[in-house]
Amino acid sequence: MAWSARNLTARFGVQRVVTSIVATLFILLGLGTWFVYENLPRLPGVPKAPVVGVPKGALDHAPQPAYLGDHPRKSGRPAEYFPFPIAIGESGPVETLFSGPSTYPFLCGENKVTNKQPLVDNHNGEGIPVFALDENGEQTDEVIGYSRDCSHGTAVSYFYRSSVDGQFHPLEDANNDIDQVTVNGRTTDFVVRLETGTINRFFYAIAALRGDGETADNPNTSNWNKRLIYQFRGGVGVGRRQGNIGRNHIVERREDQLARGYAIVYSTANQTSNHYNIWLAEDTARRLKKQFSALYEEPLYTVGIGGSGGAIQQYLIAQNAPGVLDAALPLYSYPDMVSQTIYVFDCEPLEYYFDVVAAGDERWREVSEREAIIGLATKTDFDHRFKILEDAVGLFDGRYKGTANGASECVQGWRGLVPLVNNPNFIHFSASYADAVAKQTHWTHWEDLRDFYGAGQDGYANSAWDNQGVQYGLNALKQGKIDIDEFLRLNATIGGWKEPTEQGGEKLWFMNGDVFPVELSVWSEHNMNLGGLDNPAPRSVADIEAIEGIYRSGHVFLGDVEIPIVDLRHYLEGELDMHHSLASFSSRERIRRARGHAENQLIWMSHKKYNPVDEALDIIDHWIQKIAENPERGVAGNKPVEATDRCFDKNGNVLAAGPGVWDGAWNHKPNGACMQRYPIYSTPRQMAGAPITGDVFKCALQPLERAIAKDTYGAATDQVVSRIDDMRRIFPDGVCNYNEPDVGRPKGPLFHQGGPVIIAGQPVNSDYRLAPEQIAGESEVEEEIVPTPVSAEAAPLED
């Protein structure tokens, strides 16, 4: 009996322990589930004021030809008709000066400085609803009209920096705590005049130190150093929205420069997360500068500053419209947006091959092995931004259980952007539009620039992306890093992206708002053309006229710029950031190719903990002053002695400076001191034989026999010859010949070189160091090579 009692007590004790363990496990499971749920990415929900309608005919999607006009460098600009300045309480122009009619739908953003709604401009249900206000100024649910064009009245606010907390506050809140700064040789209050309004339907902002005795409608220049900074911003956008503006977009962002007396201007039309139309960006920049000059006076010079897409705008505006910017400070630059699609669109097909098609090969689980194919940086033990989502879906989809150890820049930097740019059925903020509007809109970059790309009979804008004849992994094959079997399997699998009429919506489990079914495709493989050795996938073939149109319209950086440029970036390859440093050298090589030298472009790179922007501004200031004093010497001839390439450590120490510090494989020289410290990577197209300029949209094709005769395959030639039948099936039209120019680039120069350029109001002699036909980028005639037959069934050479 005693034993039984003890046994019963023990059993109850065990049960309590087991129950506690189970309860603990359930709690941990619940907490884990909650953590995963809270950290899963989400798409924005429905705002209070979505776009509910568009003007009649706005979404007809009629076919149209690609742009056939003059390059903007060659064409003139119409005279301004709007009477600047825009008075306080009035709104700026809606229709652009020269960049085309307004497109719809157009989503109004928020002016977070004034917190006001846009102005009512119709009662026909076009645009977003505008609501009545109650006696406290709060929005009600009563709709009083609609705003199609999102105009706002110009407003002025004053903010001061507090000497207590170092933050900016409304001037009316000051309590003897206004900080002081020294400008123009004297001490003054750090009080900023901030003006906001709309020009060309986009928000603008002007910020400068308050002058002596000024009023809101009559600013004074006493605390301005007569230098203007034009702020550009980045992001990936496909149009259709105004963007938001807040004090932090200009005041906090450029606090140090305001403290030095610079004036700052910015427009959401110059933020590429809203659009990539460089005509619209330039049009708005011209008008915003007119608003500034009408309020203050003409600046000594205007210097651009901004990162990523903000850098792209600087390069393109400097090329297309000399005189708008006198100098440029592109941060985290790319040469242009359009040529980035060339290699970015390769990323997901390659990652899908490694992750899914070749999942049985343990080699590709190590991301470092993938570099030989993709060229971009990789890193092991790296939790990329899709990791939590993949882990959650891995319980239902076995493809995500054996993904790579680590990630590549393709994943961390570029994943998700191909659908955003290329899929007409997908936009991450579609809930901001009524269902009928969202479904009728083609959400692609191509569509946003359809005036330049043109549109086919199906109503969809043409695409400039092409991979016909691209031999993925060619360099890896030549170097013996992959064998012919892997090379063939890779290229047979990867086709291209489907036509817009064949593409379906993106499979973004949870982000689409549905918990079940669990359906996720991070690669968007359902929108790809895929195949195998028995049935190779068809490649994408671009519309030649679309490529020509995008060249002619000035959306491709050709390198012809003649202003001082400091191309500056943090070295972020270790973070697999999309802003890889290779892009600076792509721009340099385009400049060198166009002008015979690149002495007007400095490349600065630093550890991410140090920001040398103010040093760069000082060098630009010295450079422009020398140009103003000696314009006959040109830009390169006036370069200050301190204006050199350089690299910095995390404490701001200069690691190396001067000619040759960035030498490397990209220019066929031994690595310079900065290149050794901050090495650059490559792209999938470069690994397939393309040049560092990265601007070959559609390669010239050559027969396989010719490629073999030219020793394209090096030590792997015998392997290729042994599998020539497979090669012919995979590349029925031939393979890329990167010794020839882009097939889609218009023949001859797009604009005339020569003549003076205007910098800081001075005509400056241009500096070209190549013959005109070389400047135009035309290749020399390639020496004829007689191909050696590789089999009795060798196909005849094509013309």
C-alpha positions in Angstrom: 0.0 0.0 0.0 2.8 2.4 0.9 4.6 1.4 -2.2 1.5 2.0 -4.3 1.1 5.5 -2.8 4.7 6.3 -3.5 4.3 5.0 -7.0 1.1 7.0 -7.6 2.8 10.2 -6.2 5.8 9.6 -8.5 3.5 9.1 -11.5 1.7 12.4 -10.7 5.0 14.1 -10.4 6.1 12.8 -13.8 2.8 13.9 -15.4 3.3 17.4 -14.0 6.8 17.6 -15.4 5.6 16.3 -18.8 2.7 18.7 -18.7 5.0 21.6 -17.9 7.4 20.6 -20.7 4.5 20.3 -23.2 3.1 23.6 -22.1 6.5 25.2 -22.3 6.9 23.8 -25.8 3.5 25.1 -26.9 4.4 28.5 -25.4 7.7 28.6 -27.2 6.0 27.4 -30.4 3.4 30.1 -30.1 6.1 32.7 -29.4 8.1 31.5 -32.4 5.0 31.6 -34.6 4.2 35.1 -33.4 7.8 36.2 -34.0 7.8 34.8 -37.5 4.4 36.3 -38.2 5.4 39.7 -37.0 8.6 39.6 -39.0 7.1 38.4 -42.3 7.2 41.1 -45.0 3.9 42.7 -45.9 2.5 44.8 -48.7 0.8 48.1 -47.9 -2.9 48.1 -47.2 -5.7 50.2 -48.5 -5.3 53.9 -47.6 -8.3 56.2 -46.8 -7.9 57.9 -50.1 -7.1 55.5 -52.9 -7.2 56.4 -56.6 -10.8 55.7 -57.5 -10.9 56.8 -61.2 -9.0 58.1 -64.2 -9.8 60.5 -67.1 -11.5 58.8 -70.0 -9.1 57.1 -72.4 -6.2 57.2 -69.9 -5.8 53.4 -70.0 -6.6 52.6 -73.6 -3.2 51.1 -74.2 -3.1 51.9 -77.9 -0.1 50.7 -79.9 2.5 53.4 -80.7 6.0 53.6 -82.3 9.2 53.9 -80.3 10.7 57.3 -80.0 12.3 58.5 -83.3 13.1 62.1 -82.5 16.4 63.8 -81.7 18.5 63.1 -78.6 17.7 65.7 -75.9 21.3 66.8 -76.1 20.6 67.8 -79.7 17.1 69.2 -79.4 16.1 72.5 -77.9 13.8 73.3 -75.0 10.7 75.5 -75.3 10.6 78.9 -73.6 9.0 78.9 -70.1 5.5 80.2 -70.0 4.7 79.9 -66.3 5.1 83.2 -64.3 7.5 82.2 -61.6 7.7 82.6 -58.6 4.7 80.7 -57.4 3.2 82.9 -54.7 2.4 81.6 -51.2 -1.1 79.9 -51.3 -0.9 79.4 -55.1 0.0 76.1 -56.8 2.6 75.5 -59.5 2.1 74.3 -63.1 0.4 71.0 -63.6 1.3 70.3 -67.3 5.0 69.9 -68.0 7.0 72.3 -70.1 8.3 69.7 -72.6 8.2 66.2 -71.1 4.8 65.2 -72.4 1.2 65.1 -71.2 0.2 63.9 -67.7 -0.3 60.2 -67.3 -2.9 58.5 -65.2 -3.6 56.9 -62.7 -1.6 59.2 -60.4 -1.5 58.6 -56.7 -1.3 61.6 -54.5 1.3 61.6 -51.7 1.5 63.4 -48.4 2.9 66.7 -47.6 4.1 65.9 -44.1 5.2 69.5 -43.5 1.8 71.1 -43.9 -0.3 67.9 -43.3 -2.8 69.3 -45.9 -4.8 67.4 -48.4 -4.4 68.1 -52.1 -6.6 70.7 -53.8 -9.9 69.6 -55.4 -9.7 69.8 -59.2 -12.7 67.8 -60.3 -16.0 66.3 -59.2 -16.0 63.4 -61.6 -14.5 60.8 -59.4 -11.1 61.1 -61.0 -8.1 60.7 -58.7 -8.4 60.4 -54.9 -11.2 61.7 -52.8 -10.7 64.9 -50.8 -12.5 65.0 -47.4 -14.3 67.8 -45.5 -12.7 69.0 -42.2 -14.5 69.4 -38.9 -14.3 72.3 -36.6 -11.0 71.0 -35.2 -9.4 70.7 -38.7 -9.6 66.9 -38.7 -10.8 65.0 -41.7 -14.3 63.6 -41.8 -15.7 60.9 -44.1 -17.5 63.5 -46.2 -16.1 63.7 -49.7 -16.1 67.2 -51.1 -14.4 66.5 -54.4 -11.5 64.7 -56.0 -7.9 65.5 -56.8 -6.6 64.1 -60.1 -3.4 66.1 -60.3 -2.5 66.3 -56.6 -1.8 70.1 -56.5 -0.9 71.8 -53.2 -0.7 75.5 -52.4 2.8 76.8 -51.8 3.5 77.2 -48.1 6.4 78.4 -46.0 7.5 77.2 -42.5 10.4 78.0 -40.3 12.4 75.5 -38.3 15.3 76.0 -35.9 17.9 73.6 -34.6 17.8 73.4 -30.8 21.1 73.8 -28.9 19.6 71.5 -26.3 18.9 68.3 -28.3 20.3 69.1 -31.7 17.0 68.5 -33.4 14.9 70.7 -35.6 11.6 72.1 -34.2 9.0 74.6 -35.4 10.3 78.1 -34.8 7.3 79.0 -32.7 8.4 76.4 -30.2 11.8 78.0 -29.6 12.6 78.7 -25.9 16.0 80.5 -25.9 17.5 77.4 -27.4 18.2 78.4 -31.0 21.6 77.0 -32.1 24.1 79.3 -33.8 26.2 78.8 -37.0 28.8 80.9 -38.8 28.3 81.7 -42.5 29.7 84.4 -44.7 32.1 85.4 -41.9 29.4 86.0 -39.2 27.4 84.2 -36.6 23.7 83.8 -37.1 20.7 81.8 -35.8 20.3 78.3 -37.3 16.8 79.0 -38.6 15.7 77.4 -41.9 13.1 78.7 -44.2 11.4 75.7 -45.8 9.0 76.2 -48.7 6.9 73.4 -50.2 4.4 73.2 -53.0 3.9 71.4 -56.3 5.4 71.8 -59.8 4.6 69.4 -62.6 2.2 67.6 -60.1 5.2 66.7 -57.9 6.1 68.1 -54.5 9.0 70.5 -54.3 11.0 72.0 -51.4 13.4 74.9 -51.1 15.4 75.2 -47.9 17.9 78.0 -46.9 19.0 79.8 -43.8 16.7 82.6 -42.8 18.1 86.0 -43.9 18.1 89.3 -42.1 14.7 90.8 -41.7 13.1 88.5 -44.2 9.4 87.6 -44.4 7.9 84.3 -45.6 7.0 85.8 -49.0 10.2 87.9 -49.3 13.3 85.8 -48.4 16.6 87.5 -47.9 20.0 86.2 -49.2 22.2 87.6 -46.4 22.9 84.1 -45.0 23.2 82.3 -48.2 26.7 81.4 -49.6 25.3 81.8 -53.2 25.8 78.1 -53.9 22.8 75.8 -54.7 22.6 72.1 -54.0 20.1 70.2 -56.1 19.0 67.1 -54.0 18.2 63.9 -56.0 16.9 60.7 -54.5 16.7 57.1 -55.6 14.6 54.0 -55.4 13.0 51.8 -58.0 9.7 53.1 -59.4 7.4 52.5 -62.3 5.5 55.9 -62.2 1.9 56.5 -61.2 2.6 58.2 -57.9 3.6 61.6 -56.6 5.6 60.5 -53.6 5.7 62.0 -50.1 7.6 65.0 -48.8 8.6 65.8 -45.3 11.0 68.0 -43.4 13.5 65.2 -43.1 13.8 64.8 -46.9 15.7 68.1 -47.1 16.3 69.8 -43.8 17.7 66.9 -41.7 19.2 65.2 -44.8 21.3 68.3 -45.7 21.7 69.7 -42.2 25.5 70.1 -42.5 25.3 71.9 -45.8 22.5 74.2 -44.6 24.8 75.1 -41.7 27.5 76.1 -44.2 25.1 78.4 -46.0 24.1 76.3 -49.0 20.6 76.5 -50.3 18.9 73.2 -51.1 16.2 72.3 -53.6 14.4 69.0 -54.1 11.4 67.6 -55.9 9.7 64.2 -55.7 9.9 64.3 -59.5 13.6 63.8 -58.8 13.1 60.6 -56.8 13.3 57.5 -58.9 11.1 55.5 -56.6 8.3 57.6 -58.2 9.4 57.3 -61.9 12.5 57.0 -64.2 11.5 59.4 -66.9 14.6 61.6 -67.3 12.7 64.1 -69.4 10.3 64.7 -66.5 13.2 64.8 -64.1 15.0 67.5 -66.1 11.8 69.4 -66.9 11.0 69.7 -63.2 14.6 70.5 -62.3 14.6 73.5 -64.7 11.3 74.8 -63.3 12.3 74.4 -59.7 15.6 76.3 -60.3 13.4 79.1 -61.8 11.3 79.2 -58.7 14.4 79.4 -56.6 16.1 82.1 -58.7 12.9 84.1 -58.8 12.8 84.1 -54.9 16.5 84.6 -54.3 18.8 85.1 -57.3 20.9 83.1 -59.7 23.4 80.9 -57.8 27.1 81.0 -58.5 26.7 77.3 -59.5 24.4 74.3 -58.9 25.9 71.0 -57.7 23.8 67.9 -57.8 23.9 65.4 -55.0 22.1 62.1 -54.4 22.4 58.4 -54.3 21.5 55.4 -56.5 18.7 56.7 -58.7 19.7 60.1 -57.6 23.1 59.5 -59.1 21.6 58.2 -62.3 19.7 61.4 -62.8 22.9 63.5 -62.3 24.8 61.5 -65.0 21.9 61.7 -67.4 21.0 65.3 -66.9 24.6 66.3 -67.2 24.7 64.5 -70.5 21.4 65.5 -71.9 21.1 69.1 -70.7 24.5 70.8 -70.1 24.0 73.9 -67.9 21.3 72.5 -65.6 24.0 71.2 -63.3 27.5 72.7 -63.0 28.9 69.8 -61.0 27.8 66.4 -59.7 28.2 64.4 -56.6 26.6 61.0 -57.5 26.5 58.7 -54.5 26.2 54.9 -54.8 26.0 55.6 -58.6 24.9 53.6 -61.6 25.5 54.9 -65.1 21.7 54.7 -65.8 18.7 52.6 -64.9 18.0 50.9 -68.2 21.3 49.2 -68.6 21.0 47.8 -65.0 18.2 45.6 -66.2 20.6 43.8 -68.6 22.2 41.8 -65.8 19.6 42.2 -63.1 17.1 40.2 -65.2 19.7 37.4 -65.3 19.7 37.0 -61.5 16.5 35.1 -60.8 16.9 32.6 -63.7 20.4 31.8 -62.5 19.4 31.6 -58.8 16.5 29.3 -59.8 18.9 27.1 -61.6 21.2 26.8 -58.6 18.4 26.5 -56.0 16.0 24.2 -57.8 17.1 22.7 -61.1 20.6 21.8 -59.8 19.6 21.4 -56.2 21.1 17.9 -56.2 24.6 19.2 -56.7 26.0 20.0 -53.3 28.5 22.4 -55.0 25.9 25.1 -55.6 24.8 25.1 -51.9 28.0 27.0 -51.3 27.2 30.5 -52.6 30.9 31.3 -53.2 30.8 28.7 -56.0 28.1 30.7 -57.8 30.4 33.8 -58.2 32.0 32.1 -61.2 28.6 32.4 -63.0 26.9 35.4 -61.6 30.0 37.6 -61.0 28.3 39.5 -58.2 29.4 39.2 -54.6 28.4 36.3 -52.4 28.7 35.7 -48.6 28.2 32.6 -46.6 26.3 32.5 -43.2 24.3 35.5 -44.4 20.6 35.8 -43.5 19.2 37.6 -46.5 15.9 39.6 -46.3 13.8 36.7 -47.6 15.2 34.2 -45.2 12.3 34.2 -42.7 9.7 33.9 -45.4 11.6 31.0 -47.0 12.0 29.2 -43.7 8.3 29.5 -43.0 7.3 28.3 -46.5 9.9 25.5 -46.3 7.4 23.6 -44.1 5.1 23.3 -47.1 7.5 23.5 -50.1 10.6 21.3 -50.2 12.4 23.7 -52.6 13.1 26.0 -49.7 14.6 23.4 -47.4 17.9 23.0 -49.2 18.6 26.6 -50.3 22.2 27.9 -50.3 24.2 28.5 -47.2 24.4 32.3 -47.4 23.3 34.6 -50.2 24.4 36.6 -53.2 23.9 40.2 -54.3 21.2 38.8 -56.7 19.2 37.7 -53.6 19.9 40.4 -51.0 20.2 43.3 -53.4 18.0 42.6 -56.4 15.4 40.0 -55.5 11.8 41.2 -56.1 12.8 44.0 -58.5 12.4 42.1 -61.7 8.6 41.7 -61.1 8.4 45.3 -60.1 10.0 46.5 -63.3 8.8 43.8 -65.7 5.5 42.2 -64.6 2.5 44.2 -65.8 0.3 42.5 -63.3 2.3 43.4 -60.2 2.9 46.5 -58.1 3.5 46.4 -54.4 1.2 49.3 -53.7 -1.8 48.2 -55.8 -4.1 48.5 -52.9 -3.8 52.3 -53.2 -5.9 52.1 -56.4 -9.4 50.9 -56.9 -9.5 47.3 -58.2 -10.8 48.4 -61.6 -8.0 50.9 -62.0 -5.3 48.6 -60.8 -6.3 45.8 -63.1 -6.4 48.0 -66.2 -2.9 49.5 -65.5 0.2 47.9 -66.9 2.6 48.1 -64.0 6.0 48.0 -65.7 9.0 50.3 -66.2 8.5 49.8 -70.0 4.9 51.1 -69.7 5.9 54.1 -67.7 8.3 55.1 -70.5 6.1 53.8 -73.4 6.6 57.1 -75.2 10.2 56.1 -75.7 10.0 52.2 -75.9 6.8 52.2 -78.0 4.0 49.7 -77.6 3.0 46.7 -79.7 -0.4 45.7 -81.3 -1.3 44.0 -78.0 -1.1 47.3 -76.2 1.8 46.4 -74.0 4.9 48.5 -74.0 8.0 47.0 -75.7 10.9 45.7 -73.7 14.6 46.4 -74.3 15.7 43.2 -72.5 17.4 40.6 -74.5 19.5 37.5 -73.8 19.6 35.8 -77.2 23.0 34.3 -77.8 24.2 35.0 -74.2 26.5 32.2 -73.0 26.0 32.2 -69.3 29.1 31.0 -67.5 31.4 31.3 -70.5 34.4 32.6 -68.5 33.9 29.8 -65.9 34.0 27.3 -68.8 37.2 28.8 -70.2 38.8 28.8 -66.8 37.9 25.2 -66.0 35.6 26.1 -63.2 32.7 24.3 -64.8 32.7 21.6 -67.4 30.9 21.4 -70.7 28.0 19.3 -69.2 27.3 22.0 -66.6 27.7 24.8 -69.2 25.2 23.1 -71.5 22.7 22.3 -68.8 22.8 25.8 -67.5 22.2 27.5 -70.9 19.6 25.0 -71.9 17.6 25.6 -68.7 17.7 29.4 -68.8 15.5 30.9 -71.4 14.1 34.3 -70.8 11.2 36.2 -69.4 7.7 35.5 -70.8 5.9 38.1 -72.9 3.6 40.4 -70.9 0.5 38.7 -72.2 1.7 35.4 -70.8 2.8 36.6 -67.4 0.7 35.8 -64.3 0.6 37.5 -60.9 3.4 37.1 -58.5 3.2 34.3 -55.9 4.0 36.1 -52.7 2.5 34.1 -49.9 1.3 36.1 -46.9 2.3 39.4 -48.6 -0.7 39.0 -50.9 -2.9 38.8 -47.8 -3.8 35.1 -48.1 -2.7 32.7 -45.4 -3.8 29.6 -47.4 -2.9 28.2 -49.8 0.8 28.6 -49.0 2.2 29.6 -52.3 5.5 31.3 -52.7 7.9 31.9 -55.6 10.8 34.1 -54.8 12.2 33.4 -58.3 9.0 34.1 -60.3 9.8 31.0 -62.3 6.2 30.7 -63.5 7.0 33.9 -65.6 10.2 32.4 -67.1 10.8 30.3 -70.2 12.6 27.3 -68.8 13.9 24.1 -70.6 16.4 21.4 -70.6 19.0 19.7 -72.8 16.3 17.7 -74.7 14.2 20.9 -75.2 16.3 24.1 -74.7 14.4 27.1 -73.5 13.8 29.9 -75.9 15.6 33.1 -75.1 14.1 36.6 -74.9 14.4 38.8 -78.0 14.2 42.5 -77.5 12.4 44.9 -79.8 15.2 46.7 -81.7 13.1 49.9 -82.1 12.6 50.0 -78.3 16.3 49.9 -77.8 16.9 52.6 -80.4 14.1 54.7 -78.8 15.6 54.5 -75.3 19.0 55.5 -76.7 17.6 58.4 -78.7 15.6 59.6 -75.7 18.7 60.1 -73.6 17.9 57.3 -71.0 21.2 55.6 -71.7 24.4 57.1 -70.3 26.8 57.5 -73.2 29.6 59.0 -71.2 29.6 62.4 -72.8 29.7 64.7 -69.8 32.0 67.7 -69.1 31.4 68.9 -65.6 33.4 68.1 -62.4 32.2 64.8 -60.9 33.0 63.2 -57.6 31.6 59.7 -57.8 31.4 58.7 -54.1 30.3 55.6 -52.4 30.6 53.5 -49.3 32.1 50.1 -49.9 29.2 47.7 -49.3 30.1 44.5 -51.1 30.3 42.7 -47.8 26.7 43.5 -47.2 25.6 42.2 -50.6 24.1 45.7 -51.2 22.8 46.4 -54.7 25.0 49.5 -54.9 28.1 47.6 -56.0 31.2 49.6 -56.7 31.7 48.1 -60.2 29.1 50.7 -61.4 31.5 53.6 -60.9 34.0 52.0 -63.2 31.3 51.3 -65.8 30.6 55.0 -65.8 34.3 55.8 -66.0 34.8 53.5 -69.0 31.8 55.0 -70.8 33.2 58.5 -70.2 36.7 57.5 -71.4 35.2 55.8 -74.5 33.1 58.9 -75.4 35.7 61.6 -74.7 39.1 59.9 -74.8 39.7 60.5 -71.1 37.8 60.6 -67.8 39.8 63.3 -66.0 36.6 65.2 -64.9 35.4 62.2 -62.9 36.9 61.3 -59.5 36.1 58.0 -57.8 36.1 58.1 -54.0 35.3 55.1 -51.9 35.2 54.8 -48.1 34.4 52.5 -45.2 30.7 52.9 -44.4 31.4 54.6 -41.1 32.9 57.6 -42.8 31.1 60.1 -45.0 33.4 62.4 -47.1 30.6 64.5 -48.7 31.8 67.8 -47.3 35.3 67.2 -48.5 33.9 66.4 -51.9 31.9 69.7 -51.9 35.0 71.6 -51.0 36.9 70.2 -53.9 34.1 70.9 -56.3 33.9 74.5 -55.0 37.6 75.0 -55.6 37.4 73.3 -59.0 34.5 75.5 -60.2 36.2 78.7 -58.9 39.2 77.8 -61.0 37.0 77.2 -64.0 35.3 80.6 -63.5 38.8 82.2 -63.4 40.3 80.3 -66.4 37.4 79.0 -68.6 39.7 78.6 -71.6 41.6 75.8 -69.8 38.4 73.6 -69.6 37.3 71.3 -66.9 40.3 68.9 -66.9 42.7 71.8 -67.2 41.4 73.4 -64.1 41.4 70.4 -61.9 42.8 71.3 -58.5 45.8 69.3 -57.3 43.8 67.8 -54.5 41.1 66.5 -57.0 42.3 62.9 -57.2 40.9 59.4 -57.0 41.1 58.2 -53.4 39.9 55.8 -50.7 39.2 56.2 -47.0 39.2 54.1 -43.9 36.5 54.2 -41.2 38.2 57.1 -39.5 38.4 59.2 -42.6 42.1 58.6 -43.1 43.1 58.6 -46.8 44.4 55.1 -47.5 45.7 56.0 -51.0 45.2 58.8 -53.5 46.4 59.7 -57.0 46.5 58.2 -60.5 46.4 54.4 -60.6 44.9 53.7 -57.2 41.9 52.2 -58.9 43.7 50.3 -61.6 42.7 46.6 -61.8 41.5 43.9 -64.1 38.8 46.2 -65.4 41.4 48.4 -67.2 43.9 45.5 -67.7 46.5 46.8 -65.1 47.8 45.5 -61.8 45.6 46.3 -58.9 46.2 49.7 -57.4 46.3 50.5 -53.7 42.6 51.3 -53.4 41.5 48.4 -55.5 43.5 46.1 -53.2 41.6 47.5 -50.2 38.2 47.6 -51.9 38.0 45.1 -54.7 35.2 45.2 -57.2 33.1 42.3 -58.5 31.4 41.6 -61.8 28.0 40.8 -63.3 26.5 37.7 -65.0 26.9 39.4 -68.4 30.5 40.2 -67.9 31.0 36.5 -66.9 29.4 35.7 -70.2 32.0 37.9 -72.1 30.3 41.3 -72.1 32.4 44.5 -71.6 32.6 46.4 -68.3 30.6 49.3 -69.8 27.5 47.1 -69.3 25.6 48.8 -72.1 25.1 46.0 -74.7 21.3 45.4 -74.7 21.3 43.2 -77.7 24.6 41.6 -78.8 25.6 40.9 -82.4 25.3 37.2 -83.1 27.9 35.1 -84.7 27.8 31.5 -85.9 29.3 28.9 -83.5 31.9 28.0 -86.1 33.1 31.6 -86.2 33.2 31.8 -82.4 35.3 28.7 -82.2 37.7 29.9 -84.9 38.2 33.1 -82.9 39.2 31.1 -79.9 36.2 32.3 -77.9 36.3 29.1 -75.7 40.0 29.0 -75.1 41.1 25.8 -73.4 37.5 24.5 -73.5 37.4 24.5 -77.3 37.7 20.8 -77.6 34.9 20.3 -75.1 32.6 22.6 -77.1 33.5 20.9 -80.4 32.6 17.6 -78.9 29.2 18.8 -78.0 28.6 21.0 -81.1 25.1 19.5 -81.8 23.9 20.4 -78.3 25.4 23.9 -78.7 23.5 24.4 -81.9 20.2 23.4 -80.3 20.7 25.7 -77.4 22.0 28.6 -79.6 20.2 28.1 -82.9 20.8 31.7 -84.0 24.4 31.9 -82.9 26.2 33.3 -79.9 27.2 36.8 -78.8 30.1 38.6 -80.4 30.9 41.3 -77.9 33.6 42.8 -80.2 30.7 44.3 -82.1 28.6 47.2 -80.8 25.0 46.9 -79.5 22.7 45.9 -82.4 20.1 48.3 -81.0 22.3 51.4 -80.7 21.6 53.9 -83.5 24.3 54.1 -86.0 26.5 57.2 -85.9 26.6 59.9 -83.2 23.4 60.8 -81.5 24.5 64.4 -81.1 27.3 66.6 -82.2 30.4 66.9 -80.1 32.4 70.1 -79.7 31.6 73.7 -78.9 31.7 75.3 -75.4 29.7 74.2 -72.4 28.4 76.6 -69.8 29.7 76.0 -66.2 28.9 78.5 -63.5 27.8 80.9 -66.2 31.1 80.7 -68.1 31.5 79.2 -71.6 34.1 76.5 -71.1 36.1 74.9 -73.9 35.2 71.2 -74.5 37.9 68.6 -74.2 37.7 65.6 -76.6 40.7 63.5 -77.2 39.5 61.1 -79.9 38.5 61.4 -83.5 34.8 61.9 -84.0 34.1 58.4 -85.3 35.8 56.9 -82.2 34.0 59.3 -79.9 30.7 58.0 -81.4 31.6 54.5 -80.1 31.8 52.9 -83.6 33.9 49.8 -83.7 36.7 49.3 -86.1 36.0 46.7 -88.8 36.9 43.4 -87.4 39.5 41.4 -89.3 37.8 38.5 -91.2 38.5 35.1 -89.6 38.0 32.1 -91.7 36.2 29.5 -89.5 37.4 26.0 -89.2 34.6 23.4 -89.8 33.9 21.5 -86.6 32.0 18.6 -88.1 30.9 17.3 -91.5 27.4 18.8 -90.8 28.7 22.3 -90.0 26.2 25.0 -90.9 27.2 27.6 -93.5 28.3 31.0 -92.3 25.6 33.7 -92.2 26.2 37.2 -93.6 
